[in-house]
Amino acid sequence: MERERPRLRGRFVSKRRERKYDSIKKGIRQRWENTKIAETHSYSKIASTNEIIESDDCHSVDNVPVDLEEVEIVYTENVIDSPGLEKDSRCGRRLIELGVLADGLSACKKCGLPLQLSHCQGITNFGLSAMLKIPCMNSACKMINNVPTGKRHNKIWDANTKLAAAVQHTGIGFDQISGILAELNMPPISRTLLSSRQEEIGKATECIASLSMQEALEEEVMATNM
């Protein structure tokens, strides 16, 4: 006797149709859960996709590196590699080095008048770090100052390199990092950015390992000759 097929909405269906129906229900449930998360954390929906390409550095429209310390208004030359300027700098949470921020707000680069964080007109994210766009309130100056939220080395943000080192040390991956940032309501990072910083960390690790092996070999030779 053949086994009775499962009933679905009052009629007999094949197992293939049943699997399709279950898949649709699962998709609807997943979209509903994502909507609930997005209402609580504004960055969670962005972090769940891999469409954003972020740059750890700032370039001009010709993809030529730009020194943010020397350029007056960098946002007008922002490239496609960057997620772009966000008008609402109060949205979400940020990773900020207080000393760097204090130095950046201490004086306008043109007239020397102190800047105020409350006057921030926008923010451009570069991974975990960002550049604030703060105008000078001096009526004779009105310069738009670029105030960094963290330190850099060779125009690469330290926070992103530290994140790559943490990923290497703990053994977690991109998906786990994206989930953590989403729960913290922090701007997401791209897979490309993390990979480039991991490559930087990998080269430094190999260099240190090579030097350590060389020192150990020299110590062994000296101990043998004694």
Beta strands, then each sheet from edge to edge (+ up, - down):
strand 1: 7-8
strand 2: 11-12
strand 3: 85-86
strand 4: 122-126
strand 5: 129-135
strand 6: 144-148
strand 7: 152-153
strand 8: 156-157
sheet 1: 1+ 2-
sheet 2: 3+ 4- 5+ 6-
sheet 3: 7+ 8-
end
